[in-house]
Amino acid sequence: MTDITLKQLLEAGCHFGHQTNRWQPKAARFIYGEREGVHIIDLTKTREGLLSAAKYLHDLAKSGGTILFVGTKRQAQPVLTENVARMKGALPENSNFYYLTNRWPGGALTNFETIKHNNLDSILKLREDIANSNFVTKKEKLLASRKLEKYEQLYGGLVGLSKIPDAIFLVDIKRDDLAVREATRTGATIVAITDTNTNPEPVKYQIPANDDAVGSIKIIMDYLVDAWTEGRQEAVKDAEKQAKEEAKKKAKEENGEKK
């Protein structure tokens, strides 16, 4: 993984917290000071948190773990959409990353099996039916297409997820507090941006930074996605190397038997 500097974080606006009268006292250890009624975040702690989170995601990806990226606020949606496209372009299918950009569907973790059966499996069935034109009338196909569009908008980024993810990354833990509670109840590791108006305690990998500015969200998410991508790419290379070694070993064994 490449390094990231305090200057880069500063230029991205990661240091701007919320107004001092809207702060969360449990975030005090991340605050450097205040300026014109706004808390300033200590960027040395931002960098430490980001590097720690990136290493965790890199190692998780390399070991075959799963991650759910959540960016439901307006500023985060285009950033996450762009990063999903980057991951899809750089990684093979089934690379264990999933995402949500619309809103957090209640029970996504705590009631996962029901969500999977009623929604994720339904998306796959609707896709297949539409692709194969398994309808008697045009109206049936139109209704199915509308239903698929509705499901895709909310659950499309979860398709393929077969179990509760190992980790969940959140841009705004205050906005998606339900996701935080569900991850805590189900044991999913929380990686998140923790602004000065949020309680960082439920988050294992805390990245103290501005969770409203697009620049701040982008530099953090880009860095974490790069870490995940590198981990998955290393896992693919390791698997290919192991397969070649096993093939050579098998070939030697077969040659030995022939002799």
N, C-alpha and C positions, 0 to 999 in steps of 0.2 A: 504494500500500500504506500502511496505517496504521502508526504507530510502535509500538514496544513498550518499556516502561520497566523499569528495574532493579527497581522496587518490584513490578511484576507478576511478574517472574521470581522474586523473593524469596518472595512470597506463595505461588507455585506449588511452592516447594520445590526449585527447580532447582539451588540452591547446595550441597545435600548430596551429597558424594561417598561413597566407600566407606571402610571402616576403614583406618587408616594402614598396617596390616600386610598389606593386600591391594592395595596400589597398584601401578600400572605406571609406572616411572620416566620413560617417554617422555611421560607426561601431566603432568609436573612444571610445565610452563609455564602450565598452566591452573589450578594450585592456589594459592589465596590464603593458606591457612594450615590449621591443624587445631584441632579443638575436641573435647575428651573422646574422643580416639582416632579421630576421623572427619575426613577431609580436607574442606575447604570450597573450593568452586569459585569462581573469580573471575568474578562475574556480568557485569563489563564485557566480558570475553572471550566469555561466553555470548551476550550481546546482539550483539556484533560478528559472531560466527559465524552467528547466526540471521538477521540482516539480510542478510549476504552470501549465505547459502543461499537465502533467500527471493527475492532479486533474481535469482539464477541460475535458479530454478524459474519465476519470472514470465516471464523472457525466453525460456526454453526453451519454455514453454507457448505464448507468443505466436508463436514461430517455427515451431510445428508439431511440436515434439519429443515424445518419449514418456517417461513416468515409471512406475516400478514402486515402489509403497509396500509396505514389509514390516514388519508388526507381529505377530510370532508368539508373543511372550511373553504370559502371561495378562493382565498389566496393560494391554498395548497393544491387545489384540484388540477390546474394545468401543469404544475410542477410534477405531481405524481403521475399524471397521464404521460408526460414526456419521458419520465424515468421508466415507466412500464414498457414503453416502446423501445427504449434503449436496452432493457434487459431481454426483451423478446428478440431483438436483433442480434444480441451478443451471446445468447445462451440457447441450448437445445430445448425442445419442449419438455414439459414436466420438470422444470428446474426449481420446484418447491417454493416459488414466491407467489403470493396472492395479494389482492388489493381491494380497497373500498374507497370510492371518491364521492359517493352521493350522500349517504347518511348511514349511521350505524344501525343495522337491523337488530332490534331487541332479541336476545336469545341466540345471537350468532355463535356464542361460545357455550353459554350455560345450557342451551337447548339445541346443541349442534346437530344431533341425529335427526331431529324433527325438521330443522331448516334444510338439511341435506336431502331428506326424503321428499319434502313438500316443494322445495324450490330448486335446489341445485340439480337433482335428478330430473325434475320437470323441464328445466332448461335444455338438458341433453336430449330428452325425448322430443321436445318441440323442435329443436334444431334438426333432428333426424326426420321427423314427420314433414317438415317444410322442405327439406332438401329432397326428399323422396316423393313429395306431392301426395301424401297419404290422406287426401281429403276427397269427399264426394262433391262438394260445391265450392265455388269461389269464396262464398261468404265464410265458410268454415276455415278456409286458409287465411282469410283476412283477419278473422277473430284470433286465430292461433298466432299470427304474426304480431298482432297488437299485444297479446298476452306475453309473447316472448320478449318484445321490446321493453315491456314494463318490468319483467323479471330480470332481464339483462342489465337494466339501468341500476337496479339495486343490488343484485346478487352475482352479476356476470363475472366480477373479479374473483369470486370464491369458487367458481366451477373447477372441479378437479381436486379440491381439498377433501381428503378422506377422513381427517381427524382434526382435533383441536391443534392449532399451530403451536410450535415450540416457543415462538416469540411473536410479539406484536409491536410495531413501531407506530407511535402516535405523534402527530404534529401538535395537537392542542388537547391536553388532558382535561381541561375544564369543559370545553365544548363536548368532548367525547367521554364524559365521566362514566357513562354506562359501560363503555368498553373497558375502562380501567377496572370497574367493579367486577365485570365478568372475567377479565383476565386474571384478576386476583383470586377469584373463586375457583377457577379451573386450573390454575398453576402455570399459565402462559407467562413467560418472562416479558416484562414491559421495558421497552426502550422508548424514550420520549424526550421531546423538547420541554423544558420546564421553565416557564416564564416566571416573573416575580409575583404574579397574582395567583399562582397555583401551589398546591401542596405536593412537593416532590416525593414524599415518603413512600407511596405505593410503587414508585418507579425504581427498578433495579439499576438501569443504566440511564442516569440523569444527564441531560445536555442542557445546562442553563443558557438560555438564549431567547431572543425575541421570537415569539411564535405568530406574529401578525405580518411582519414585513416579508414580501415575496423573496427579496434577496437573502434574508436570513434563512428562510425555509429552504430555499433552493441550494445554498451552499452546504447545508447540513444533510439534506436528503440525497443530493448528488454524491456526497462523500460516502454515505452509508450504502447507497446502491452500488457504487464502485467496489466497496469492500465485499458486498454480497456477490457481485458478479465475479470478482477475482477468486473468491473462495469456491464458487461453483465450477469455474474454469479449471482450477487446480484439481478439483475432485474428478472432473472428466478426464484430465490428463493422467491422473493416478490410475483411474480405472482402465484406460487404454494401455498404459504401461503394464499393469498387472495382467491384462488379457494377453498381451504379447508374450510375457514371460511364461504364462501358463501354456500358451500354444507351443512355445519352444520346448518346454519341458515335456509336453505330450508327444511332440514329434520325436524327441530323443528317445522316449520310452518305446514308441512304436518302432523306431529303427533298431533299438536294442533287441526287441522281441523277434524281428525279422532275421537278425543275425543269429 
